[in-house]
Amino acid sequence: MQRIRIEYDSNLDALVAISKRLSRSEKQYNMSSEEFYDKFSKGVMDDIIEFTEWANDYRHYLAIYRKLEKQLRNVA
């Protein structure tokens, strides 16, 4: 499997793109990313590629969100 590296102009652009991917997975599997990630982390969900990618997207989303949140607090 070949990895694809996507670069964004800003953290906000990355957050929007990842949010769209998360939303598609949430609709497809009828659960929030937070609920999914909790189950995935506990080993309740299968270890298929789609779930691994969803978990990675969610971790990436959280990291970017926290970074942006910290930047906003420093501005205020």
PDB file of N, H, CA, C and O in Angstrom:
ATOM      1  N   MET A   1       0.840  -1.177   0.000  1.00  0.00           N
ATOM      2  CA  MET A   1       0.000   0.000   0.000  1.00  0.00           C
ATOM      3  C   MET A   1       0.890   1.247   0.000  1.00  0.00           C
ATOM      4  O   MET A   1       1.774   1.388   0.844  1.00  0.00           O
ATOM      5  N   GLN A   2       0.654   2.114  -0.920  1.00  0.00           N
ATOM      6  H   GLN A   2      -0.065   1.999  -1.606  1.00  0.00           H
ATOM      7  CA  GLN A   2       1.442   3.337  -1.040  1.00  0.00           C
ATOM      8  C   GLN A   2       0.805   4.457  -0.221  1.00  0.00           C
ATOM      9  O   GLN A   2      -0.406   4.671  -0.272  1.00  0.00           O
ATOM     10  N   ARG A   3       1.636   5.160   0.526  1.00  0.00           N
ATOM     11  H   ARG A   3       2.620   4.986   0.567  1.00  0.00           H
ATOM     12  CA  ARG A   3       1.139   6.285   1.319  1.00  0.00           C
ATOM     13  C   ARG A   3       1.066   7.524   0.445  1.00  0.00           C
ATOM     14  O   ARG A   3       1.906   7.754  -0.424  1.00  0.00           O
ATOM     15  N   ILE A   4       0.047   8.304   0.702  1.00  0.00           N
ATOM     16  H   ILE A   4      -0.635   8.118   1.409  1.00  0.00           H
ATOM     17  CA  ILE A   4      -0.131   9.565   0.002  1.00  0.00           C
ATOM     18  C   ILE A   4       0.031  10.683   1.009  1.00  0.00           C
ATOM     19  O   ILE A   4      -0.628  10.688   2.049  1.00  0.00           O
ATOM     20  N   ARG A   5       0.896  11.623   0.711  1.00  0.00           N
ATOM     21  H   ARG A   5       1.431  11.620  -0.133  1.00  0.00           H
ATOM     22  CA  ARG A   5       1.107  12.762   1.608  1.00  0.00           C
ATOM     23  C   ARG A   5       0.364  13.964   1.033  1.00  0.00           C
ATOM     24  O   ARG A   5       0.574  14.355  -0.115  1.00  0.00           O
ATOM     25  N   ILE A   6      -0.499  14.532   1.846  1.00  0.00           N
ATOM     26  H   ILE A   6      -0.670  14.214   2.779  1.00  0.00           H
ATOM     27  CA  ILE A   6      -1.271  15.704   1.436  1.00  0.00           C
ATOM     28  C   ILE A   6      -0.789  16.882   2.269  1.00  0.00           C
ATOM     29  O   ILE A   6      -0.691  16.789   3.492  1.00  0.00           O
ATOM     30  N   GLU A   7      -0.493  17.974   1.607  1.00  0.00           N
ATOM     31  H   GLU A   7      -0.573  18.049   0.613  1.00  0.00           H
ATOM     32  CA  GLU A   7      -0.071  19.172   2.317  1.00  0.00           C
ATOM     33  C   GLU A   7      -1.137  20.246   2.156  1.00  0.00           C
ATOM     34  O   GLU A   7      -1.750  20.390   1.098  1.00  0.00           O
ATOM     35  N   TYR A   8      -1.338  20.992   3.227  1.00  0.00           N
ATOM     36  H   TYR A   8      -0.840  20.876   4.087  1.00  0.00           H
ATOM     37  CA  TYR A   8      -2.346  22.054   3.244  1.00  0.00           C
ATOM     38  C   TYR A   8      -1.659  23.386   3.464  1.00  0.00           C
ATOM     39  O   TYR A   8      -0.562  23.451   4.019  1.00  0.00           O
ATOM     40  N   ASP A   9      -2.316  24.446   3.024  1.00  0.00           N
ATOM     41  H   ASP A   9      -3.207  24.394   2.574  1.00  0.00           H
ATOM     42  CA  ASP A   9      -1.763  25.789   3.176  1.00  0.00           C
ATOM     43  C   ASP A   9      -1.796  26.265   4.625  1.00  0.00           C
ATOM     44  O   ASP A   9      -0.988  27.104   5.023  1.00  0.00           O
ATOM     45  N   SER A  10      -2.725  25.733   5.408  1.00  0.00           N
ATOM     46  H   SER A  10      -3.381  25.052   5.084  1.00  0.00           H
ATOM     47  CA  SER A  10      -2.838  26.156   6.807  1.00  0.00           C
ATOM     48  C   SER A  10      -3.427  25.019   7.637  1.00  0.00           C
ATOM     49  O   SER A  10      -3.992  24.062   7.108  1.00  0.00           O
ATOM     50  N   ASN A  11      -3.278  25.156   8.943  1.00  0.00           N
ATOM     51  H   ASN A  11      -2.819  25.934   9.372  1.00  0.00           H
ATOM     52  CA  ASN A  11      -3.893  24.178   9.839  1.00  0.00           C
ATOM     53  C   ASN A  11      -5.408  24.198   9.719  1.00  0.00           C
ATOM     54  O   ASN A  11      -6.063  23.164   9.854  1.00  0.00           O
ATOM     55  N   LEU A  12      -5.959  25.367   9.467  1.00  0.00           N
ATOM     56  H   LEU A  12      -5.428  26.207   9.357  1.00  0.00           H
ATOM     57  CA  LEU A  12      -7.409  25.469   9.313  1.00  0.00           C
ATOM     58  C   LEU A  12      -7.878  24.704   8.073  1.00  0.00           C
ATOM     59  O   LEU A  12      -8.900  24.020   8.120  1.00  0.00           O
ATOM     60  N   ASP A  13      -7.144  24.812   6.972  1.00  0.00           N
ATOM     61  H   ASP A  13      -6.314  25.368   6.933  1.00  0.00           H
ATOM     62  CA  ASP A  13      -7.483  24.048   5.769  1.00  0.00           C
ATOM     63  C   ASP A  13      -7.422  22.548   6.045  1.00  0.00           C
ATOM     64  O   ASP A  13      -8.284  21.789   5.602  1.00  0.00           O
ATOM     65  N   ALA A  14      -6.403  22.134   6.775  1.00  0.00           N
ATOM     66  H   ALA A  14      -5.702  22.750   7.135  1.00  0.00           H
ATOM     67  CA  ALA A  14      -6.259  20.719   7.119  1.00  0.00           C
ATOM     68  C   ALA A  14      -7.421  20.263   7.988  1.00  0.00           C
ATOM     69  O   ALA A  14      -7.967  19.179   7.780  1.00  0.00           O
ATOM     70  N   LEU A  15      -7.801  21.087   8.963  1.00  0.00           N
ATOM     71  H   LEU A  15      -7.357  21.967   9.131  1.00  0.00           H
ATOM     72  CA  LEU A  15      -8.902  20.745   9.854  1.00  0.00           C
ATOM     73  C   LEU A  15     -10.209  20.575   9.083  1.00  0.00           C
ATOM     74  O   LEU A  15     -10.977  19.651   9.354  1.00  0.00           O
ATOM     75  N   VAL A  16     -10.458  21.448   8.140  1.00  0.00           N
ATOM     76  H   VAL A  16      -9.835  22.199   7.920  1.00  0.00           H
ATOM     77  CA  VAL A  16     -11.680  21.359   7.330  1.00  0.00           C
ATOM     78  C   VAL A  16     -11.674  20.081   6.494  1.00  0.00           C
ATOM     79  O   VAL A  16     -12.681  19.376   6.431  1.00  0.00           O
ATOM     80  N   ALA A  17     -10.549  19.780   5.854  1.00  0.00           N
ATOM     81  H   ALA A  17      -9.730  20.352   5.905  1.00  0.00           H
ATOM     82  CA  ALA A  17     -10.467  18.577   5.018  1.00  0.00           C
ATOM     83  C   ALA A  17     -10.658  17.311   5.846  1.00  0.00           C
ATOM     84  O   ALA A  17     -11.376  16.399   5.438  1.00  0.00           O
ATOM     85  N   ILE A  18     -10.019  17.259   6.997  1.00  0.00           N
ATOM     86  H   ILE A  18      -9.436  18.000   7.329  1.00  0.00           H
ATOM     87  CA  ILE A  18     -10.152  16.082   7.859  1.00  0.00           C
ATOM     88  C   ILE A  18     -11.574  15.976   8.396  1.00  0.00           C
ATOM     89  O   ILE A  18     -12.111  14.873   8.507  1.00  0.00           O
ATOM     90  N   SER A  19     -12.185  17.097   8.730  1.00  0.00           N
ATOM     91  H   SER A  19     -11.749  17.993   8.640  1.00  0.00           H
ATOM     92  CA  SER A  19     -13.570  17.100   9.216  1.00  0.00           C
ATOM     93  C   SER A  19     -14.513  16.504   8.178  1.00  0.00           C
ATOM     94  O   SER A  19     -15.448  15.783   8.527  1.00  0.00           O
ATOM     95  N   LYS A  20     -14.274  16.800   6.917  1.00  0.00           N
ATOM     96  H   LYS A  20     -13.514  17.386   6.634  1.00  0.00           H
ATOM     97  CA  LYS A  20     -15.107  16.249   5.845  1.00  0.00           C
ATOM     98  C   LYS A  20     -14.948  14.740   5.760  1.00  0.00           C
ATOM     99  O   LYS A  20     -15.935  14.025   5.585  1.00  0.00           O
ATOM    100  N   ARG A  21     -13.715  14.242   5.884  1.00  0.00           N
ATOM    101  H   ARG A  21     -12.914  14.823   6.026  1.00  0.00           H
ATOM    102  CA  ARG A  21     -13.495  12.787   5.859  1.00  0.00           C
ATOM    103  C   ARG A  21     -14.156  12.125   7.064  1.00  0.00           C
ATOM    104  O   ARG A  21     -14.774  11.067   6.943  1.00  0.00           O
ATOM    105  N   LEU A  22     -14.017  12.760   8.228  1.00  0.00           N
ATOM    106  H   LEU A  22     -13.515  13.619   8.326  1.00  0.00           H
ATOM    107  CA  LEU A  22     -14.651  12.208   9.434  1.00  0.00           C
ATOM    108  C   LEU A  22     -16.166  12.151   9.266  1.00  0.00           C
ATOM    109  O   LEU A  22     -16.800  11.167   9.645  1.00  0.00           O
ATOM    110  N   SER A  23     -16.734  13.193   8.705  1.00  0.00           N
ATOM    111  H   SER A  23     -16.219  13.992   8.396  1.00  0.00           H
ATOM    112  CA  SER A  23     -18.181  13.253   8.505  1.00  0.00           C
ATOM    113  C   SER A  23     -18.663  12.117   7.596  1.00  0.00           C
ATOM    114  O   SER A  23     -19.707  11.516   7.850  1.00  0.00           O
ATOM    115  N   ARG A  24     -17.911  11.831   6.549  1.00  0.00           N
ATOM    116  H   ARG A  24     -17.063  12.320   6.342  1.00  0.00           H
ATOM    117  CA  ARG A  24     -18.289  10.727   5.646  1.00  0.00           C
ATOM    118  C   ARG A  24     -18.299   9.394   6.395  1.00  0.00           C
ATOM    119  O   ARG A  24     -19.216   8.589   6.233  1.00  0.00           O
ATOM    120  N   SER A  25     -17.274   9.169   7.213  1.00  0.00           N
ATOM    121  H   SER A  25     -16.529   9.823   7.345  1.00  0.00           H
ATOM    122  CA  SER A  25     -17.209   7.919   7.982  1.00  0.00           C
ATOM    123  C   SER A  25     -18.329   7.847   9.005  1.00  0.00           C
ATOM    124  O   SER A  25     -18.921   6.786   9.203  1.00  0.00           O
ATOM    125  N   GLU A  26     -18.626   8.964   9.655  1.00  0.00           N
ATOM    126  H   GLU A  26     -18.145   9.826   9.494  1.00  0.00           H
ATOM    127  CA  GLU A  26     -19.701   9.001  10.642  1.00  0.00           C
ATOM    128  C   GLU A  26     -21.043   8.658  10.007  1.00  0.00           C
ATOM    129  O   GLU A  26     -21.840   7.922  10.590  1.00  0.00           O
ATOM    130  N   LYS A  27     -21.289   9.185   8.825  1.00  0.00           N
ATOM    131  H   LYS A  27     -20.641   9.782   8.351  1.00  0.00           H
ATOM    132  CA  LYS A  27     -22.547   8.883   8.128  1.00  0.00           C
ATOM    133  C   LYS A  27     -22.590   7.434   7.682  1.00  0.00           C
ATOM    134  O   LYS A  27     -23.620   6.772   7.810  1.00  0.00           O
ATOM    135  N   GLN A  28     -21.472   6.937   7.158  1.00  0.00           N
ATOM    136  H   GLN A  28     -20.635   7.476   7.054  1.00  0.00           H
ATOM    137  CA  GLN A  28     -21.425   5.567   6.654  1.00  0.00           C
ATOM    138  C   GLN A  28     -21.658   4.547   7.766  1.00  0.00           C
ATOM    139  O   GLN A  28     -22.364   3.559   7.562  1.00  0.00           O
ATOM    140  N   TYR A  29     -21.075   4.777   8.928  1.00  0.00           N
ATOM    141  H   TYR A  29     -20.501   5.579   9.094  1.00  0.00           H
ATOM    142  CA  TYR A  29     -21.165   3.811  10.028  1.00  0.00           C
ATOM    143  C   TYR A  29     -22.127   4.236  11.132  1.00  0.00           C
ATOM    144  O   TYR A  29     -22.253   3.558  12.152  1.00  0.00           O
ATOM    145  N   ASN A  30     -22.803   5.364  10.921  1.00  0.00           N
ATOM    146  H   ASN A  30     -22.700   5.915  10.093  1.00  0.00           H
ATOM    147  CA  ASN A  30     -23.848   5.831  11.834  1.00  0.00           C
ATOM    148  C   ASN A  30     -23.370   5.945  13.290  1.00  0.00           C
ATOM    149  O   ASN A  30     -24.038   5.487  14.217  1.00  0.00           O
ATOM    150  N   MET A  31     -22.196   6.567  13.465  1.00  0.00           N
ATOM    151  H   MET A  31     -21.653   6.939  12.712  1.00  0.00           H
ATOM    152  CA  MET A  31     -21.706   6.855  14.813  1.00  0.00           C
ATOM    153  C   MET A  31     -20.716   8.005  14.745  1.00  0.00           C
ATOM    154  O   MET A  31     -20.073   8.235  13.721  1.00  0.00           O
ATOM    155  N   SER A  32     -20.609   8.717  15.850  1.00  0.00           N
ATOM    156  H   SER A  32     -21.131   8.530  16.682  1.00  0.00           H
ATOM    157  CA  SER A  32     -19.675   9.844  15.891  1.00  0.00           C
ATOM    158  C   SER A  32     -18.243   9.326  15.901  1.00  0.00           C
ATOM    159  O   SER A  32     -17.986   8.184  16.280  1.00  0.00           O
ATOM    160  N   SER A  33     -17.331  10.166  15.488  1.00  0.00           N
ATOM    161  H   SER A  33     -17.540  11.095  15.181  1.00  0.00           H
ATOM    162  CA  SER A  33     -15.925   9.793  15.502  1.00  0.00           C
ATOM    163  C   SER A  33     -15.441   9.550  16.924  1.00  0.00           C
ATOM    164  O   SER A  33     -14.614   8.669  17.162  1.00  0.00           O
ATOM    165  N   GLU A  34     -15.951  10.324  17.858  1.00  0.00           N
ATOM    166  H   GLU A  34     -16.623  11.039  17.665  1.00  0.00           H
ATOM    167  CA  GLU A  34     -15.564  10.148  19.259  1.00  0.00           C
ATOM    168  C   GLU A  34     -15.994   8.769  19.764  1.00  0.00           C
ATOM    169  O   GLU A  34     -15.213   8.064  20.403  1.00  0.00           O
ATOM    170  N   GLU A  35     -17.231   8.395  19.472  1.00  0.00           N
ATOM    171  H   GLU A  35     -17.865   8.968  18.953  1.00  0.00           H
ATOM    172  CA  GLU A  35     -17.741   7.077  19.880  1.00  0.00           C
ATOM    173  C   GLU A  35     -16.946   5.967  19.192  1.00  0.00           C
ATOM    174  O   GLU A  35     -16.545   4.991  19.826  1.00  0.00           O
ATOM    175  N   PHE A  36     -16.725   6.132  17.886  1.00  0.00           N
ATOM    176  H   PHE A  36     -17.051   6.925  17.371  1.00  0.00           H
ATOM    177  CA  PHE A  36     -15.946   5.144  17.133  1.00  0.00           C
ATOM    178  C   PHE A  36     -14.554   4.972  17.745  1.00  0.00           C
ATOM    179  O   PHE A  36     -14.107   3.852  17.989  1.00  0.00           O
ATOM    180  N   TYR A  37     -13.877   6.101  17.989  1.00  0.00           N
ATOM    181  H   TYR A  37     -14.240   7.011  17.790  1.00  0.00           H
ATOM    182  CA  TYR A  37     -12.501   6.040  18.467  1.00  0.00           C
ATOM    183  C   TYR A  37     -12.422   5.363  19.837  1.00  0.00           C
ATOM    184  O   TYR A  37     -11.482   4.618  20.115  1.00  0.00           O
ATOM    185  N   ASP A  38     -13.400   5.623  20.674  1.00  0.00           N
ATOM    186  H   ASP A  38     -14.163   6.227  20.449  1.00  0.00           H
ATOM    187  CA  ASP A  38     -13.435   4.965  21.979  1.00  0.00           C
ATOM    188  C   ASP A  38     -13.529   3.448  21.803  1.00  0.00           C
ATOM    189  O   ASP A  38     -12.797   2.699  22.449  1.00  0.00           O
ATOM    190  N   LYS A  39     -14.425   3.004  20.934  1.00  0.00           N
ATOM    191  H   LYS A  39     -15.019   3.613  20.409  1.00  0.00           H
ATOM    192  CA  LYS A  39     -14.585   1.573  20.677  1.00  0.00           C
ATOM    193  C   LYS A  39     -13.346   0.986  20.005  1.00  0.00           C
ATOM    194  O   LYS A  39     -12.899  -0.105  20.360  1.00  0.00           O
ATOM    195  N   PHE A  40     -12.797   1.712  19.034  1.00  0.00           N
ATOM    196  H   PHE A  40     -13.161   2.598  18.746  1.00  0.00           H
ATOM    197  CA  PHE A  40     -11.611   1.245  18.310  1.00  0.00           C
ATOM    198  C   PHE A  40     -10.440   1.080  19.279  1.00  0.00           C
ATOM    199  O   PHE A  40      -9.713   0.088  19.219  1.00  0.00           O
ATOM    200  N   SER A  41     -10.263   2.049  20.164  1.00  0.00           N
ATOM    201  H   SER A  41     -10.854   2.855  20.213  1.00  0.00           H
ATOM    202  CA  SER A  41      -9.162   2.017  21.135  1.00  0.00           C
ATOM    203  C   SER A  41      -9.290   0.853  22.108  1.00  0.00           C
ATOM    204  O   SER A  41      -8.291   0.319  22.590  1.00  0.00           O
ATOM    205  N   LYS A  42     -10.527   0.468  22.391  1.00  0.00           N
ATOM    206  H   LYS A  42     -11.339   0.902  22.000  1.00  0.00           H
ATOM    207  CA  LYS A  42     -10.775  -0.644  23.310  1.00  0.00           C
ATOM    208  C   LYS A  42     -10.751  -2.001  22.606  1.00  0.00           C
ATOM    209  O   LYS A  42     -10.905  -3.037  23.252  1.00  0.00           O
ATOM    210  N   GLY A  43     -10.558  -2.000  21.279  1.00  0.00           N
ATOM    211  H   GLY A  43     -10.433  -1.158  20.754  1.00  0.00           H
ATOM    212  CA  GLY A  43     -10.497  -3.246  20.527  1.00  0.00           C
ATOM    213  C   GLY A  43     -11.849  -3.810  20.159  1.00  0.00           C
ATOM    214  O   GLY A  43     -11.946  -4.961  19.732  1.00  0.00           O
ATOM    215  N   VAL A  44     -12.902  -3.014  20.319  1.00  0.00           N
ATOM    216  H   VAL A  44     -12.824  -2.079  20.666  1.00  0.00           H
ATOM    217  CA  VAL A  44     -14.258  -3.478  20.005  1.00  0.00           C
ATOM    218  C   VAL A  44     -14.495  -3.500  18.492  1.00  0.00           C
ATOM    219  O   VAL A  44     -15.255  -4.330  17.993  1.00  0.00           O
ATOM    220  N   MET A  45     -13.845  -2.590  17.767  1.00  0.00           N
ATOM    221  H   MET A  45     -13.228  -1.916  18.172  1.00  0.00           H
ATOM    222  CA  MET A  45     -14.022  -2.501  16.319  1.00  0.00           C
ATOM    223  C   MET A  45     -12.973  -3.368  15.615  1.00  0.00           C
ATOM    224  O   MET A  45     -11.866  -3.556  16.119  1.00  0.00           O
ATOM    225  N   ASP A  46     -13.340  -3.887  14.453  1.00  0.00           N
ATOM    226  H   ASP A  46     -14.240  -3.734  14.044  1.00  0.00           H
ATOM    227  CA  ASP A  46     -12.400  -4.677  13.666  1.00  0.00           C
ATOM    228  C   ASP A  46     -11.200  -3.831  13.270  1.00  0.00           C
ATOM    229  O   ASP A  46     -11.275  -2.602  13.236  1.00  0.00           O
ATOM    230  N   ASP A  47     -10.107  -4.495  12.975  1.00  0.00           N
ATOM    231  H   ASP A  47     -10.047  -5.493  13.003  1.00  0.00           H
ATOM    232  CA  ASP A  47      -8.868  -3.814  12.608  1.00  0.00           C
ATOM    233  C   ASP A  47      -8.727  -3.739  11.084  1.00  0.00           C
ATOM    234  O   ASP A  47      -7.683  -4.079  10.528  1.00  0.00           O
ATOM    235  N   ILE A  48      -9.795  -3.288  10.422  1.00  0.00           N
ATOM    236  H   ILE A  48     -10.643  -3.012  10.874  1.00  0.00           H
ATOM    237  CA  ILE A  48      -9.757  -3.177   8.959  1.00  0.00           C
ATOM    238  C   ILE A  48      -9.173  -1.820   8.570  1.00  0.00           C
ATOM    239  O   ILE A  48      -9.139  -0.897   9.383  1.00  0.00           O
ATOM    240  N   ILE A  49      -8.722  -1.707   7.348  1.00  0.00           N
ATOM    241  H   ILE A  49      -8.750  -2.457   6.687  1.00  0.00           H
ATOM    242  CA  ILE A  49      -8.035  -0.503   6.887  1.00  0.00           C
ATOM    243  C   ILE A  49      -8.906   0.749   7.025  1.00  0.00           C
ATOM    244  O   ILE A  49      -8.402   1.811   7.393  1.00  0.00           O
ATOM    245  N   GLU A  50     -10.199   0.636   6.736  1.00  0.00           N
ATOM    246  H   GLU A  50     -10.607  -0.226   6.437  1.00  0.00           H
ATOM    247  CA  GLU A  50     -11.084   1.789   6.835  1.00  0.00           C
ATOM    248  C   GLU A  50     -11.142   2.329   8.262  1.00  0.00           C
ATOM    249  O   GLU A  50     -11.156   3.541   8.477  1.00  0.00           O
ATOM    250  N   PHE A  51     -11.176   1.426   9.224  1.00  0.00           N
ATOM    251  H   PHE A  51     -11.165   0.441   9.049  1.00  0.00           H
ATOM    252  CA  PHE A  51     -11.226   1.852  10.620  1.00  0.00           C
ATOM    253  C   PHE A  51      -9.887   2.416  11.087  1.00  0.00           C
ATOM    254  O   PHE A  51      -9.844   3.365  11.870  1.00  0.00           O
ATOM    255  N   THR A  52      -8.812   1.833  10.608  1.00  0.00           N
ATOM    256  H   THR A  52      -8.847   1.062   9.972  1.00  0.00           H
ATOM    257  CA  THR A  52      -7.487   2.357  10.951  1.00  0.00           C
ATOM    258  C   THR A  52      -7.324   3.764  10.398  1.00  0.00           C
ATOM    259  O   THR A  52      -6.800   4.642  11.083  1.00  0.00           O
ATOM    260  N   GLU A  53      -7.766   3.987   9.167  1.00  0.00           N
ATOM    261  H   GLU A  53      -8.192   3.274   8.610  1.00  0.00           H
ATOM    262  CA  GLU A  53      -7.684   5.319   8.566  1.00  0.00           C
ATOM    263  C   GLU A  53      -8.586   6.306   9.313  1.00  0.00           C
ATOM    264  O   GLU A  53      -8.204   7.455   9.533  1.00  0.00           O
ATOM    265  N   TRP A  54      -9.765   5.860   9.697  1.00  0.00           N
ATOM    266  H   TRP A  54     -10.075   4.926   9.519  1.00  0.00           H
ATOM    267  CA  TRP A  54     -10.684   6.718  10.456  1.00  0.00           C
ATOM    268  C   TRP A  54     -10.055   7.106  11.792  1.00  0.00           C
ATOM    269  O   TRP A  54     -10.108   8.269  12.191  1.00  0.00           O
ATOM    270  N   ALA A  55      -9.465   6.139  12.478  1.00  0.00           N
ATOM    271  H   ALA A  55      -9.422   5.194  12.153  1.00  0.00           H
ATOM    272  CA  ALA A  55      -8.808   6.419  13.758  1.00  0.00           C
ATOM    273  C   ALA A  55      -7.648   7.397  13.570  1.00  0.00           C
ATOM    274  O   ALA A  55      -7.471   8.314  14.372  1.00  0.00           O
ATOM    275  N   ASN A  56      -6.866   7.202  12.522  1.00  0.00           N
ATOM    276  H   ASN A  56      -7.010   6.457  11.871  1.00  0.00           H
ATOM    277  CA  ASN A  56      -5.757   8.120  12.253  1.00  0.00           C
ATOM    278  C   ASN A  56      -6.265   9.520  11.941  1.00  0.00           C
ATOM    279  O   ASN A  56      -5.703  10.508  12.413  1.00  0.00           O
ATOM    280  N   ASP A  57      -7.317   9.604  11.156  1.00  0.00           N
ATOM    281  H   ASP A  57      -7.773   8.801  10.772  1.00  0.00           H
ATOM    282  CA  ASP A  57      -7.906  10.922  10.849  1.00  0.00           C
ATOM    283  C   ASP A  57      -8.389  11.599  12.134  1.00  0.00           C
ATOM    284  O   ASP A  57      -8.188  12.800  12.318  1.00  0.00           O
ATOM    285  N   TYR A  58      -9.019  10.838  13.011  1.00  0.00           N
ATOM    286  H   TYR A  58      -9.182   9.863  12.862  1.00  0.00           H
ATOM    287  CA  TYR A  58      -9.536  11.418  14.248  1.00  0.00           C
ATOM    288  C   TYR A  58      -8.396  11.914  15.142  1.00  0.00           C
ATOM    289  O   TYR A  58      -8.484  13.002  15.712  1.00  0.00           O
ATOM    290  N   ARG A  59      -7.334  11.126  15.264  1.00  0.00           N
ATOM    291  H   ARG A  59      -7.263  10.243  14.800  1.00  0.00           H
ATOM    292  CA  ARG A  59      -6.166  11.564  16.053  1.00  0.00           C
ATOM    293  C   ARG A  59      -5.558  12.829  15.456  1.00  0.00           C
ATOM    294  O   ARG A  59      -5.196  13.755  16.182  1.00  0.00           O
ATOM    295  N   HIS A  60      -5.451  12.861  14.141  1.00  0.00           N
ATOM    296  H   HIS A  60      -5.745  12.109  13.551  1.00  0.00           H
ATOM    297  CA  HIS A  60      -4.904  14.029  13.453  1.00  0.00           C
ATOM    298  C   HIS A  60      -5.809  15.245  13.664  1.00  0.00           C
ATOM    299  O   HIS A  60      -5.325  16.349  13.916  1.00  0.00           O
ATOM    300  N   TYR A  61      -7.109  15.038  13.560  1.00  0.00           N
ATOM    301  H   TYR A  61      -7.502  14.142  13.355  1.00  0.00           H
ATOM    302  CA  TYR A  61      -8.079  16.109  13.794  1.00  0.00           C
ATOM    303  C   TYR A  61      -7.901  16.697  15.197  1.00  0.00           C
ATOM    304  O   TYR A  61      -7.839  17.916  15.359  1.00  0.00           O
ATOM    305  N   LEU A  62      -7.821  15.837  16.199  1.00  0.00           N
ATOM    306  H   LEU A  62      -7.872  14.847  16.068  1.00  0.00           H
ATOM    307  CA  LEU A  62      -7.672  16.306  17.575  1.00  0.00           C
ATOM    308  C   LEU A  62      -6.379  17.096  17.772  1.00  0.00           C
ATOM    309  O   LEU A  62      -6.371  18.119  18.457  1.00  0.00           O
ATOM    310  N   ALA A  63      -5.295  16.623  17.175  1.00  0.00           N
ATOM    311  H   ALA A  63      -5.302  15.792  16.619  1.00  0.00           H
ATOM    312  CA  ALA A  63      -4.010  17.309  17.317  1.00  0.00           C
ATOM    313  C   ALA A  63      -4.066  18.710  16.697  1.00  0.00           C
ATOM    314  O   ALA A  63      -3.593  19.677  17.294  1.00  0.00           O
ATOM    315  N   ILE A  64      -4.639  18.808  15.512  1.00  0.00           N
ATOM    316  H   ILE A  64      -5.023  18.022  15.027  1.00  0.00           H
ATOM    317  CA  ILE A  64      -4.736  20.112  14.843  1.00  0.00           C
ATOM    318  C   ILE A  64      -5.699  21.020  15.599  1.00  0.00           C
ATOM    319  O   ILE A  64      -5.426  22.208  15.776  1.00  0.00           O
ATOM    320  N   TYR A  65      -6.819  20.467  16.042  1.00  0.00           N
ATOM    321  H   TYR A  65      -7.040  19.502  15.898  1.00  0.00           H
ATOM    322  CA  TYR A  65      -7.810  21.254  16.779  1.00  0.00           C
ATOM    323  C   TYR A  65      -7.179  21.858  18.035  1.00  0.00           C
ATOM    324  O   TYR A  65      -7.355  23.043  18.320  1.00  0.00           O
ATOM    325  N   ARG A  66      -6.447  21.037  18.775  1.00  0.00           N
ATOM    326  H   ARG A  66      -6.304  20.075  18.544  1.00  0.00           H
ATOM    327  CA  ARG A  66      -5.801  21.520  20.009  1.00  0.00           C
ATOM    328  C   ARG A  66      -4.761  22.595  19.707  1.00  0.00           C
ATOM    329  O   ARG A  66      -4.623  23.566  20.451  1.00  0.00           O
ATOM    330  N   LYS A  67      -4.041  22.410  18.620  1.00  0.00           N
ATOM    331  H   LYS A  67      -4.153  21.621  18.016  1.00  0.00           H
ATOM    332  CA  LYS A  67      -3.032  23.398  18.233  1.00  0.00           C
ATOM    333  C   LYS A  67      -3.687  24.736  17.898  1.00  0.00           C
ATOM    334  O   LYS A  67      -3.224  25.788  18.339  1.00  0.00           O
ATOM    335  N   LEU A  68      -4.764  24.690  17.118  1.00  0.00           N
ATOM    336  H   LEU A  68      -5.140  23.835  16.760  1.00  0.00           H
ATOM    337  CA  LEU A  68      -5.483  25.917  16.768  1.00  0.00           C
ATOM    338  C   LEU A  68      -6.116  26.552  17.989  1.00  0.00           C
ATOM    339  O   LEU A  68      -6.111  27.775  18.125  1.00  0.00           O
ATOM    340  N   GLU A  69      -6.656  25.747  18.870  1.00  0.00           N
ATOM    341  H   GLU A  69      -6.660  24.753  18.760  1.00  0.00           H
ATOM    342  CA  GLU A  69      -7.276  26.252  20.091  1.00  0.00           C
ATOM    343  C   GLU A  69      -6.243  26.985  20.954  1.00  0.00           C
ATOM    344  O   GLU A  69      -6.525  28.050  21.504  1.00  0.00           O
ATOM    345  N   LYS A  70      -5.058  26.409  21.063  1.00  0.00           N
ATOM    346  H   LYS A  70      -4.829  25.544  20.616  1.00  0.00           H
ATOM    347  CA  LYS A  70      -3.978  27.029  21.832  1.00  0.00           C
ATOM    348  C   LYS A  70      -3.565  28.356  21.200  1.00  0.00           C
ATOM    349  O   LYS A  70      -3.346  29.341  21.905  1.00  0.00           O
ATOM    350  N   GLN A  71      -3.462  28.380  19.880  1.00  0.00           N
ATOM    351  H   GLN A  71      -3.641  27.580  19.307  1.00  0.00           H
ATOM    352  CA  GLN A  71      -3.097  29.627  19.182  1.00  0.00           C
ATOM    353  C   GLN A  71      -4.133  30.700  19.413  1.00  0.00           C
ATOM    354  O   GLN A  71      -3.784  31.866  19.598  1.00  0.00           O
ATOM    355  N   LEU A  72      -5.421  30.326  19.408  1.00  0.00           N
ATOM    356  H   LEU A  72      -5.705  29.379  19.258  1.00  0.00           H
ATOM    357  CA  LEU A  72      -6.487  31.285  19.611  1.00  0.00           C
ATOM    358  C   LEU A  72      -6.466  31.833  21.048  1.00  0.00           C
ATOM    359  O   LEU A  72      -6.715  33.018  21.265  1.00  0.00           O
ATOM    360  N   ARG A  73      -6.172  30.975  22.014  1.00  0.00           N
ATOM    361  H   ARG A  73      -5.970  30.012  21.838  1.00  0.00           H
ATOM    362  CA  ARG A  73      -6.082  31.442  23.388  1.00  0.00           C
ATOM    363  C   ARG A  73      -4.943  32.440  23.564  1.00  0.00           C
ATOM    364  O   ARG A  73      -5.061  33.382  24.347  1.00  0.00           O
ATOM    365  N   ASN A  74      -3.855  32.244  22.851  1.00  0.00           N
ATOM    366  H   ASN A  74      -3.759  31.479  22.214  1.00  0.00           H
ATOM    367  CA  ASN A  74      -2.718  33.149  22.942  1.00  0.00           C
ATOM    368  C   ASN A  74      -3.002  34.501  22.299  1.00  0.00           C
ATOM    369  O   ASN A  74      -2.385  35.505  22.655  1.00  0.00           O
ATOM    370  N   VAL A  75      -3.936  34.526  21.350  1.00  0.00           N
ATOM    371  H   VAL A  75      -4.437  33.710  21.060  1.00  0.00           H
ATOM    372  CA  VAL A  75      -4.285  35.769  20.668  1.00  0.00           C
ATOM    373  C   VAL A  75      -5.256  36.596  21.520  1.00  0.00           C
ATOM    374  O   VAL A  75      -5.184  37.824  21.559  1.00  0.00           O
ATOM    375  N   ALA A  76      -6.160  35.890  22.197  1.00  0.00           N
ATOM    376  H   ALA A  76      -6.218  34.892  22.165  1.00  0.00           H
ATOM    377  CA  ALA A  76      -7.220  36.568  22.967  1.00  0.00           C
ATOM    378  C   ALA A  76      -6.712  37.249  24.198  1.00  0.00           C
ATOM    379  O   ALA A  76      -7.491  37.854  24.935  1.00  0.00           O
TER     380      ALA A  76
END
